[in-house]
Amino acid sequence: MENSLKKKTMIWLVAGAAILLVVIGALLYVKKKAEQKKEETAITAMYVPYGEGSHIFVSDQRGVFVVFNRNANFKVYDINGKKIAFDQLARGNMVKIYGDGIMAESYPGQYPGVTEIRVIKEGSPSDADIYQGIVDEIYTEPDPAEPPSLNVEYTTDTMSTAAMITRGGYTWSYTDADGKGRTTTADGSHVLQWGEDLNDLRLAEATDLTLNFSDMPEEVEVVRYDIALLGTQEPVQGERVEAARKDGRYVIEGAKGNYVYAVTGIWKNGRVEFGFMNSSL
């Protein structure tokens, strides 16, 4: 009886160990496949800073692009695997960029799904000199008299898109080259009267819209109007929509179709109005 009990216990132990090995093997397999997929979507590129706080990455795989993360800050590691700040990357660094692999169709490209950047070769600043022509093409010294611009970023299925948004009326103050304060004003018509000048996003379902201003405003006001009112000349009461602050940017969450949106950015220098519409497909 005792031998029989020992035998059964041994069988259960062996069976349990076998099951454990199978589970461990399955977990290791899943981990290996995940790592393989991570490496397959990784982009090798050179880091090239320029201007004040601007940068590009240049890759044989994806060309010229900028990086960010729409949900949270990504992690950056130096060549020794130590976590560093993004601005500690140095001109000429070769890096591997990990993320969802979805690049926005713009120039330069925009990679909003980055999760991690690792330096794989330190290089030297002179290594980036060959890209100076690209930098010169992209970067122009900001004109202080020019009010900020706006594009809207959104993702549908497997594609991320950045769309330029029409600028309307504004009041903008600046200091000219002689150190004198100036103010420019452009009177604009109501957004419902912009007609064909309005960019139509044509989104089939409610979608989060990230507002990418060329200069981050202190406040953002958003009002939407039923698209059926487009062309209306009489004063119309719109509906206020919240622009939530997420990771340093403003987001219109779940923007619905068949509306015209008026977005007003508010800076110390003034106010600028932008507009777009979103007709359902």
DONUKE-868191 format. One record per residue (C-alpha): residue number from 1; x, y, z. Coordinates in steps of 0.02 Angstrom, whole numbers, plus 50000, padded with zeros to 5 digits. Example, Ala and Ser with C-alpha at 12.3 -4.5 7.8 and 13.67 -1.06 7.14 Angstrom:
// residues 2
<node resi="1" x="50615" y="49775" z="50390"/>
<node resi="2" x="50684" y="49947" z="50357"/>
// end
This chain:
// residues 281
<node resi="1" x="50000" y="50000" z="50000"/>
<node resi="2" x="50140" y="50119" z="50048"/>
<node resi="3" x="50236" y="50077" z="49890"/>
<node resi="4" x="50080" y="50106" z="49787"/>
<node resi="5" x="50054" y="50278" z="49867"/>
<node resi="6" x="50236" y="50324" z="49836"/>
<node resi="7" x="50220" y="50267" z="49657"/>
<node resi="8" x="50064" y="50374" z="49629"/>
<node resi="9" x="50147" y="50523" z="49711"/>
<node resi="10" x="50297" y="50502" z="49598"/>
<node resi="11" x="50185" y="50493" z="49445"/>
<node resi="12" x="50096" y="50654" z="49497"/>
<node resi="13" x="50262" y="50740" z="49527"/>
<node resi="14" x="50328" y="50685" z="49358"/>
<node resi="15" x="50166" y="50738" z="49273"/>
<node resi="16" x="50168" y="50906" z="49363"/>
<node resi="17" x="50349" y="50934" z="49313"/>
<node resi="18" x="50308" y="50890" z="49133"/>
<node resi="19" x="50162" y="51013" z="49131"/>
<node resi="20" x="50272" y="51147" z="49209"/>
<node resi="21" x="50404" y="51118" z="49076"/>
<node resi="22" x="50272" y="51132" z="48940"/>
<node resi="23" x="50207" y="51295" z="49014"/>
<node resi="24" x="50383" y="51366" z="49031"/>
<node resi="25" x="50422" y="51313" z="48853"/>
<node resi="26" x="50264" y="51396" z="48789"/>
<node resi="27" x="50304" y="51557" z="48883"/>
<node resi="28" x="50482" y="51557" z="48815"/>
<node resi="29" x="50414" y="51528" z="48639"/>
<node resi="30" x="50292" y="51673" z="48656"/>
<node resi="31" x="50430" y="51784" z="48724"/>
<node resi="32" x="50546" y="51734" z="48582"/>
<node resi="33" x="50413" y="51771" z="48451"/>
<node resi="34" x="50377" y="51939" z="48532"/>
<node resi="35" x="50562" y="51983" z="48530"/>
<node resi="36" x="50574" y="51928" z="48347"/>
<node resi="37" x="50426" y="52039" z="48302"/>
<node resi="38" x="50503" y="52183" z="48399"/>
<node resi="39" x="50665" y="52166" z="48302"/>
<node resi="40" x="50574" y="52148" z="48136"/>
<node resi="41" x="50487" y="52316" z="48158"/>
<node resi="42" x="50642" y="52403" z="48229"/>
<node resi="43" x="50714" y="52546" z="48126"/>
<node resi="44" x="50900" y="52584" z="48122"/>
<node resi="45" x="50930" y="52771" z="48099"/>
<node resi="46" x="51048" y="52916" z="48135"/>
<node resi="47" x="50999" y="53054" z="48255"/>
<node resi="48" x="51019" y="53230" z="48184"/>
<node resi="49" x="50971" y="53379" z="48296"/>
<node resi="50" x="50948" y="53552" z="48220"/>
<node resi="51" x="50879" y="53722" z="48264"/>
<node resi="52" x="50814" y="53744" z="48441"/>
<node resi="53" x="50740" y="53584" z="48509"/>
<node resi="54" x="50712" y="53508" z="48336"/>
<node resi="55" x="50776" y="53343" z="48269"/>
<node resi="56" x="50759" y="53215" z="48132"/>
<node resi="57" x="50807" y="53033" z="48113"/>
<node resi="58" x="50874" y="52974" z="47945"/>
<node resi="59" x="50856" y="52792" z="47896"/>
<node resi="60" x="50889" y="52690" z="47739"/>
<node resi="61" x="50729" y="52596" z="47782"/>
<node resi="62" x="50607" y="52740" z="47814"/>
<node resi="63" x="50692" y="52898" z="47754"/>
<node resi="64" x="50678" y="53057" z="47857"/>
<node resi="65" x="50561" y="53064" z="48007"/>
<node resi="66" x="50529" y="53130" z="48182"/>
<node resi="67" x="50475" y="53024" z="48331"/>
<node resi="68" x="50355" y="53038" z="48478"/>
<node resi="69" x="50229" y="52932" z="48571"/>
<node resi="70" x="50044" y="52977" z="48568"/>
<node resi="71" x="50008" y="52890" z="48734"/>
<node resi="72" x="50162" y="52906" z="48845"/>
<node resi="73" x="50345" y="52953" z="48843"/>
<node resi="74" x="50458" y="52823" z="48764"/>
<node resi="75" x="50616" y="52759" z="48846"/>
<node resi="76" x="50791" y="52801" z="48783"/>
<node resi="77" x="50949" y="52703" z="48823"/>
<node resi="78" x="51132" y="52742" z="48790"/>
<node resi="79" x="51255" y="52619" z="48714"/>
<node resi="80" x="51284" y="52540" z="48886"/>
<node resi="81" x="51099" y="52510" z="48916"/>
<node resi="82" x="51083" y="52654" z="49040"/>
<node resi="83" x="50920" y="52751" z="49034"/>
<node resi="84" x="50945" y="52930" z="48976"/>
<node resi="85" x="50837" y="53080" z="48930"/>
<node resi="86" x="50791" y="53103" z="48747"/>
<node resi="87" x="50890" y="53266" z="48736"/>
<node resi="88" x="51047" y="53170" z="48790"/>
<node resi="89" x="51056" y="53088" z="48620"/>
<node resi="90" x="51204" y="53160" z="48524"/>
<node resi="91" x="51220" y="53212" z="48342"/>
<node resi="92" x="51283" y="53064" z="48242"/>
<node resi="93" x="51217" y="52929" z="48361"/>
<node resi="94" x="51158" y="52773" z="48271"/>
<node resi="95" x="51003" y="52706" z="48358"/>
<node resi="96" x="50875" y="52568" z="48349"/>
<node resi="97" x="50697" y="52632" z="48363"/>
<node resi="98" x="50562" y="52513" z="48424"/>
<node resi="99" x="50375" y="52539" z="48408"/>
<node resi="100" x="50219" y="52488" z="48312"/>
<node resi="101" x="50301" y="52521" z="48143"/>
<node resi="102" x="50162" y="52639" z="48082"/>
<node resi="103" x="50231" y="52796" z="48000"/>
<node resi="104" x="50122" y="52947" z="47962"/>
<node resi="105" x="50116" y="53002" z="47781"/>
<node resi="106" x="50200" y="53173" z="47788"/>
<node resi="107" x="50370" y="53251" z="47757"/>
<node resi="108" x="50468" y="53231" z="47861"/>
<node resi="109" x="50380" y="53071" z="47914"/>
<node resi="110" x="50304" y="53059" z="48088"/>
<node resi="111" x="50323" y="52903" z="48195"/>
<node resi="112" x="50195" y="52923" z="48338"/>
<node resi="113" x="50202" y="52744" z="48405"/>
<node resi="114" x="50382" y="52739" z="48469"/>
<node resi="115" x="50408" y="52641" z="48631"/>
<node resi="116" x="50597" y="52632" z="48647"/>
<node resi="117" x="50758" y="52701" z="48572"/>
<node resi="118" x="50929" y="52620" z="48599"/>
<node resi="119" x="51098" y="52689" z="48547"/>
<node resi="120" x="51192" y="52552" z="48453"/>
<node resi="121" x="51340" y="52657" z="48395"/>
<node resi="122" x="51395" y="52824" z="48466"/>
<node resi="123" x="51471" y="52890" z="48305"/>
<node resi="124" x="51529" y="53071" z="48296"/>
<node resi="125" x="51445" y="53238" z="48254"/>
<node resi="126" x="51535" y="53244" z="48087"/>
<node resi="127" x="51447" y="53082" z="48034"/>
<node resi="128" x="51287" y="53183" z="48018"/>
<node resi="129" x="51364" y="53314" z="47903"/>
<node resi="130" x="51307" y="53218" z="47749"/>
<node resi="131" x="51127" y="53257" z="47799"/>
<node resi="132" x="51152" y="53446" z="47810"/>
<node resi="133" x="51063" y="53468" z="47644"/>
<node resi="134" x="50909" y="53381" z="47715"/>
<node resi="135" x="50915" y="53490" z="47870"/>
<node resi="136" x="50928" y="53648" z="47764"/>
<node resi="137" x="50778" y="53589" z="47662"/>
<node resi="138" x="50670" y="53557" z="47815"/>
<node resi="139" x="50723" y="53694" z="47934"/>
<node resi="140" x="50693" y="53878" z="47910"/>
<node resi="141" x="50717" y="54008" z="48046"/>
<node resi="142" x="50543" y="54046" z="48118"/>
<node resi="143" x="50473" y="54215" z="48067"/>
<node resi="144" x="50416" y="54299" z="48229"/>
<node resi="145" x="50280" y="54391" z="48131"/>
<node resi="146" x="50206" y="54225" z="48072"/>
<node resi="147" x="50070" y="54155" z="48186"/>
<node resi="148" x="50082" y="53970" z="48234"/>
<node resi="149" x="50016" y="53833" z="48120"/>
<node resi="150" x="49919" y="53676" z="48162"/>
<node resi="151" x="49906" y="53499" z="48099"/>
<node resi="152" x="49795" y="53360" z="48165"/>
<node resi="153" x="49859" y="53184" z="48191"/>
<node resi="154" x="49745" y="53033" z="48198"/>
<node resi="155" x="49756" y="52845" z="48176"/>
<node resi="156" x="49637" y="52730" z="48084"/>
<node resi="157" x="49667" y="52543" z="48080"/>
<node resi="158" x="49851" y="52527" z="48030"/>
<node resi="159" x="49880" y="52703" z="47962"/>
<node resi="160" x="49929" y="52861" z="48054"/>
<node resi="161" x="49897" y="53026" z="47965"/>
<node resi="162" x="49944" y="53207" z="47996"/>
<node resi="163" x="49831" y="53333" z="47908"/>
<node resi="164" x="49869" y="53520" z="47893"/>
<node resi="165" x="49728" y="53628" z="47960"/>
<node resi="166" x="49667" y="53792" z="47886"/>
<node resi="167" x="49712" y="53950" z="47981"/>
<node resi="168" x="49584" y="54089" z="47993"/>
<node resi="169" x="49583" y="54256" z="48082"/>
<node resi="170" x="49712" y="54304" z="48212"/>
<node resi="171" x="49790" y="54439" z="48319"/>
<node resi="172" x="49977" y="54415" z="48342"/>
<node resi="173" x="50108" y="54520" z="48432"/>
<node resi="174" x="50296" y="54503" z="48405"/>
<node resi="175" x="50462" y="54595" z="48414"/>
<node resi="176" x="50540" y="54641" z="48247"/>
<node resi="177" x="50724" y="54641" z="48199"/>
<node resi="178" x="50744" y="54818" z="48267"/>
<node resi="179" x="50676" y="54768" z="48437"/>
<node resi="180" x="50510" y="54858" z="48411"/>
<node resi="181" x="50347" y="54780" z="48465"/>
<node resi="182" x="50224" y="54748" z="48324"/>
<node resi="183" x="50048" y="54679" z="48315"/>
<node resi="184" x="49966" y="54607" z="48159"/>
<node resi="185" x="49781" y="54570" z="48142"/>
<node resi="186" x="49693" y="54469" z="48009"/>
<node resi="187" x="49504" y="54477" z="48016"/>
<node resi="188" x="49430" y="54311" z="47967"/>
<node resi="189" x="49253" y="54258" z="47924"/>
<node resi="190" x="49159" y="54132" z="48030"/>
<node resi="191" x="49222" y="53953" z="48009"/>
<node resi="192" x="49055" y="53901" z="47932"/>
<node resi="193" x="49091" y="54019" z="47788"/>
<node resi="194" x="49262" y="53949" z="47742"/>
<node resi="195" x="49187" y="53827" z="47618"/>
<node resi="196" x="49315" y="53733" z="47512"/>
<node resi="197" x="49457" y="53805" z="47615"/>
<node resi="198" x="49412" y="53684" z="47755"/>
<node resi="199" x="49511" y="53523" z="47759"/>
<node resi="200" x="49391" y="53374" z="47770"/>
<node resi="201" x="49460" y="53229" z="47873"/>
<node resi="202" x="49320" y="53110" z="47815"/>
<node resi="203" x="49331" y="52992" z="47964"/>
<node resi="204" x="49205" y="52850" z="47967"/>
<node resi="205" x="49194" y="52837" z="48156"/>
<node resi="206" x="49230" y="52937" z="48314"/>
<node resi="207" x="49419" y="52962" z="48321"/>
<node resi="208" x="49543" y="53045" z="48440"/>
<node resi="209" x="49622" y="53198" z="48358"/>
<node resi="210" x="49790" y="53259" z="48422"/>
<node resi="211" x="49820" y="53445" z="48394"/>
<node resi="212" x="50000" y="53475" z="48344"/>
<node resi="213" x="50034" y="53662" z="48353"/>
<node resi="214" x="50200" y="53728" z="48287"/>
<node resi="215" x="50208" y="53824" z="48452"/>
<node resi="216" x="50114" y="53753" z="48603"/>
<node resi="217" x="49974" y="53872" z="48659"/>
<node resi="218" x="49932" y="53906" z="48840"/>
<node resi="219" x="49748" y="53870" z="48809"/>
<node resi="220" x="49642" y="53791" z="48674"/>
<node resi="221" x="49457" y="53820" z="48641"/>
<node resi="222" x="49358" y="53704" z="48527"/>
<node resi="223" x="49182" y="53732" z="48462"/>
<node resi="224" x="49091" y="53619" z="48340"/>
<node resi="225" x="48943" y="53651" z="48224"/>
<node resi="226" x="48828" y="53532" z="48132"/>
<node resi="227" x="48898" y="53513" z="47956"/>
<node resi="228" x="48725" y="53550" z="47887"/>
<node resi="229" x="48755" y="53731" z="47940"/>
<node resi="230" x="48905" y="53749" z="47823"/>
<node resi="231" x="48885" y="53910" z="47723"/>
<node resi="232" x="48767" y="53990" z="47849"/>
<node resi="233" x="48782" y="54179" z="47854"/>
<node resi="234" x="48680" y="54210" z="48012"/>
<node resi="235" x="48757" y="54198" z="48188"/>
<node resi="236" x="48752" y="54019" z="48251"/>
<node resi="237" x="48775" y="53947" z="48425"/>
<node resi="238" x="48902" y="53807" z="48426"/>
<node resi="239" x="48937" y="53668" z="48550"/>
<node resi="240" x="49090" y="53679" z="48661"/>
<node resi="241" x="49206" y="53527" z="48653"/>
<node resi="242" x="49344" y="53490" z="48777"/>
<node resi="243" x="49524" y="53479" z="48717"/>
<node resi="244" x="49608" y="53368" z="48847"/>
<node resi="245" x="49791" y="53396" z="48888"/>
<node resi="246" x="49887" y="53232" z="48864"/>
<node resi="247" x="50075" y="53211" z="48869"/>
<node resi="248" x="50104" y="53394" z="48831"/>
<node resi="249" x="49982" y="53403" z="48686"/>
<node resi="250" x="49797" y="53440" z="48664"/>
<node resi="251" x="49679" y="53301" z="48608"/>
<node resi="252" x="49498" y="53305" z="48551"/>
<node resi="253" x="49440" y="53135" z="48611"/>
<node resi="254" x="49315" y="53039" z="48506"/>
<node resi="255" x="49287" y="53176" z="48377"/>
<node resi="256" x="49125" y="53136" z="48286"/>
<node resi="257" x="49084" y="53148" z="48102"/>
<node resi="258" x="48970" y="53273" z="48016"/>
<node resi="259" x="49036" y="53423" z="48112"/>
<node resi="260" x="49135" y="53579" z="48074"/>
<node resi="261" x="49266" y="53615" z="48208"/>
<node resi="262" x="49334" y="53786" z="48256"/>
<node resi="263" x="49496" y="53777" z="48357"/>
<node resi="264" x="49564" y="53933" z="48440"/>
<node resi="265" x="49740" y="53934" z="48510"/>
<node resi="266" x="49780" y="54063" z="48644"/>
<node resi="267" x="49959" y="54122" z="48674"/>
<node resi="268" x="50036" y="54267" z="48768"/>
<node resi="269" x="50067" y="54340" z="48594"/>
<node resi="270" x="49886" y="54329" z="48539"/>
<node resi="271" x="49746" y="54218" z="48474"/>
<node resi="272" x="49737" y="54115" z="48314"/>
<node resi="273" x="49585" y="54024" z="48244"/>
<node resi="274" x="49593" y="53863" z="48143"/>
<node resi="275" x="49455" y="53760" z="48063"/>
<node resi="276" x="49419" y="53592" z="47985"/>
<node resi="277" x="49271" y="53479" z="47953"/>
<node resi="278" x="49244" y="53294" z="47976"/>
<node resi="279" x="49113" y="53223" z="47859"/>
<node resi="280" x="49075" y="53039" z="47883"/>
<node resi="281" x="49124" y="52923" z="47740"/>
// end
